[in-house]
């Protein structure tokens, strides 16, 4: 049984890169959840433990129990992960 795609965007208020990622997802009709790290250093601690970074945006993309993280800045990295997950087909 195929599960639906899960996208989590770790972000903070006022982050231009975070807004760009969210706009991209919305433009491609992809739903996502947000984890806001603004004024939550404990959430940044989680990012550091999981991925070795404290900056945002960080994306977690999962489907059928397989998850991939995107910690690199740039929409091209997001697109590559979405294509791998089968959520985006480039023409």
ChimeraX commands (.cxc) that place a marker at each C-alpha (Angstrom):
marker #1 position 0.00,0.00,0.00 radius 0.5
marker #1 position 1.54,3.29,-1.12 radius 0.5
marker #1 position 1.70,6.08,1.39 radius 0.5
marker #1 position 1.29,9.72,0.49 radius 0.5
marker #1 position 4.31,11.94,0.25 radius 0.5
marker #1 position 5.30,13.73,3.43 radius 0.5
marker #1 position 7.21,17.01,3.19 radius 0.5
marker #1 position 8.45,18.84,6.25 radius 0.5
marker #1 position 10.05,22.27,5.92 radius 0.5
marker #1 position 12.20,23.40,8.84 radius 0.5
marker #1 position 12.19,27.19,8.59 radius 0.5
marker #1 position 12.24,30.48,10.46 radius 0.5
marker #1 position 10.36,33.73,10.14 radius 0.5
marker #1 position 11.94,36.26,7.80 radius 0.5
marker #1 position 14.07,33.67,5.97 radius 0.5
marker #1 position 14.11,34.49,2.26 radius 0.5
marker #1 position 15.30,31.00,1.29 radius 0.5
marker #1 position 12.55,29.40,3.40 radius 0.5
marker #1 position 9.90,31.52,1.69 radius 0.5
marker #1 position 11.31,30.56,-1.71 radius 0.5
marker #1 position 11.06,26.85,-0.87 radius 0.5
marker #1 position 7.46,27.19,0.37 radius 0.5
marker #1 position 6.46,29.19,-2.71 radius 0.5
marker #1 position 7.97,26.52,-4.94 radius 0.5
marker #1 position 6.10,23.74,-3.15 radius 0.5
marker #1 position 2.81,25.67,-3.32 radius 0.5
marker #1 position 3.31,26.44,-7.03 radius 0.5
marker #1 position 3.71,22.69,-7.63 radius 0.5
marker #1 position 0.63,21.84,-5.53 radius 0.5
marker #1 position 2.69,19.97,-2.92 radius 0.5
marker #1 position 1.44,20.10,0.64 radius 0.5
marker #1 position 3.93,20.41,3.46 radius 0.5
marker #1 position 4.21,20.88,7.19 radius 0.5
marker #1 position 6.38,23.55,8.77 radius 0.5
marker #1 position 8.61,23.28,11.81 radius 0.5
marker #1 position 9.37,26.86,12.85 radius 0.5
marker #1 position 12.76,27.23,14.54 radius 0.5
marker #1 position 12.31,30.95,15.23 radius 0.5
marker #1 position 13.18,31.46,18.90 radius 0.5
marker #1 position 13.42,27.66,19.37 radius 0.5
marker #1 position 17.08,26.76,19.77 radius 0.5
marker #1 position 16.03,23.27,20.88 radius 0.5
marker #1 position 14.69,22.68,17.36 radius 0.5
marker #1 position 18.00,23.86,15.89 radius 0.5
marker #1 position 19.67,21.38,18.24 radius 0.5
marker #1 position 17.60,18.63,16.61 radius 0.5
marker #1 position 18.78,19.73,13.16 radius 0.5
marker #1 position 22.37,19.68,14.34 radius 0.5
marker #1 position 22.01,16.17,15.77 radius 0.5
marker #1 position 20.19,14.81,12.70 radius 0.5
marker #1 position 22.00,16.61,9.89 radius 0.5
marker #1 position 24.98,18.48,11.32 radius 0.5
marker #1 position 23.49,21.91,10.49 radius 0.5
marker #1 position 21.77,24.65,12.47 radius 0.5
marker #1 position 20.56,26.71,9.50 radius 0.5
marker #1 position 17.30,26.57,7.59 radius 0.5
marker #1 position 15.64,25.70,5.33 radius 0.5
marker #1 position 16.01,21.99,5.81 radius 0.5
marker #1 position 13.56,19.66,4.12 radius 0.5
marker #1 position 12.56,16.12,4.97 radius 0.5
marker #1 position 10.80,14.27,2.17 radius 0.5
marker #1 position 9.37,10.84,2.81 radius 0.5
marker #1 position 7.30,8.21,1.07 radius 0.5
marker #1 position 6.78,4.52,1.78 radius 0.5
marker #1 position 9.06,4.67,4.81 radius 0.5
marker #1 position 12.00,6.09,2.84 radius 0.5
marker #1 position 13.08,9.60,3.77 radius 0.5
marker #1 position 15.56,11.97,2.24 radius 0.5
marker #1 position 16.80,15.22,3.68 radius 0.5
marker #1 position 17.69,18.33,1.75 radius 0.5
marker #1 position 20.14,20.55,3.59 radius 0.5
marker #1 position 21.75,22.28,0.60 radius 0.5
marker #1 position 20.47,25.72,-0.38 radius 0.5
marker #1 position 18.96,26.04,-3.84 radius 0.5
marker #1 position 15.76,24.90,-5.48 radius 0.5
marker #1 position 17.72,22.49,-7.70 radius 0.5
marker #1 position 18.45,20.31,-4.64 radius 0.5
marker #1 position 14.77,20.29,-3.67 radius 0.5
marker #1 position 13.78,19.37,-7.24 radius 0.5
marker #1 position 16.23,16.48,-7.30 radius 0.5
marker #1 position 14.84,15.05,-4.04 radius 0.5
marker #1 position 11.24,15.48,-5.20 radius 0.5
marker #1 position 12.02,13.73,-8.49 radius 0.5
marker #1 position 13.64,10.87,-6.58 radius 0.5
marker #1 position 10.51,10.58,-4.42 radius 0.5
marker #1 position 8.33,10.56,-7.54 radius 0.5
marker #1 position 6.56,13.77,-6.59 radius 0.5
marker #1 position 7.89,15.87,-9.42 radius 0.5
marker #1 position 8.36,15.03,-13.06 radius 0.5
marker #1 position 10.61,17.38,-14.98 radius 0.5
marker #1 position 9.77,17.88,-18.62 radius 0.5
marker link #1:1,2 radius 0.2
marker link #1:2,3 radius 0.2
marker link #1:3,4 radius 0.2
marker link #1:4,5 radius 0.2
marker link #1:5,6 radius 0.2
marker link #1:6,7 radius 0.2
marker link #1:7,8 radius 0.2
marker link #1:8,9 radius 0.2
marker link #1:9,10 radius 0.2
marker link #1:10,11 radius 0.2
marker link #1:11,12 radius 0.2
marker link #1:12,13 radius 0.2
marker link #1:13,14 radius 0.2
marker link #1:14,15 radius 0.2
marker link #1:15,16 radius 0.2
marker link #1:16,17 radius 0.2
marker link #1:17,18 radius 0.2
marker link #1:18,19 radius 0.2
marker link #1:19,20 radius 0.2
marker link #1:20,21 radius 0.2
marker link #1:21,22 radius 0.2
marker link #1:22,23 radius 0.2
marker link #1:23,24 radius 0.2
marker link #1:24,25 radius 0.2
marker link #1:25,26 radius 0.2
marker link #1:26,27 radius 0.2
marker link #1:27,28 radius 0.2
marker link #1:28,29 radius 0.2
marker link #1:29,30 radius 0.2
marker link #1:30,31 radius 0.2
marker link #1:31,32 radius 0.2
marker link #1:32,33 radius 0.2
marker link #1:33,34 radius 0.2
marker link #1:34,35 radius 0.2
marker link #1:35,36 radius 0.2
marker link #1:36,37 radius 0.2
marker link #1:37,38 radius 0.2
marker link #1:38,39 radius 0.2
marker link #1:39,40 radius 0.2
marker link #1:40,41 radius 0.2
marker link #1:41,42 radius 0.2
marker link #1:42,43 radius 0.2
marker link #1:43,44 radius 0.2
marker link #1:44,45 radius 0.2
marker link #1:45,46 radius 0.2
marker link #1:46,47 radius 0.2
marker link #1:47,48 radius 0.2
marker link #1:48,49 radius 0.2
marker link #1:49,50 radius 0.2
marker link #1:50,51 radius 0.2
marker link #1:51,52 radius 0.2
marker link #1:52,53 radius 0.2
marker link #1:53,54 radius 0.2
marker link #1:54,55 radius 0.2
marker link #1:55,56 radius 0.2
marker link #1:56,57 radius 0.2
marker link #1:57,58 radius 0.2
marker link #1:58,59 radius 0.2
marker link #1:59,60 radius 0.2
marker link #1:60,61 radius 0.2
marker link #1:61,62 radius 0.2
marker link #1:62,63 radius 0.2
marker link #1:63,64 radius 0.2
marker link #1:64,65 radius 0.2
marker link #1:65,66 radius 0.2
marker link #1:66,67 radius 0.2
marker link #1:67,68 radius 0.2
marker link #1:68,69 radius 0.2
marker link #1:69,70 radius 0.2
marker link #1:70,71 radius 0.2
marker link #1:71,72 radius 0.2
marker link #1:72,73 radius 0.2
marker link #1:73,74 radius 0.2
marker link #1:74,75 radius 0.2
marker link #1:75,76 radius 0.2
marker link #1:76,77 radius 0.2
marker link #1:77,78 radius 0.2
marker link #1:78,79 radius 0.2
marker link #1:79,80 radius 0.2
marker link #1:80,81 radius 0.2
marker link #1:81,82 radius 0.2
marker link #1:82,83 radius 0.2
marker link #1:83,84 radius 0.2
marker link #1:84,85 radius 0.2
marker link #1:85,86 radius 0.2
marker link #1:86,87 radius 0.2
marker link #1:87,88 radius 0.2
marker link #1:88,89 radius 0.2
marker link #1:89,90 radius 0.2
marker link #1:90,91 radius 0.2
view
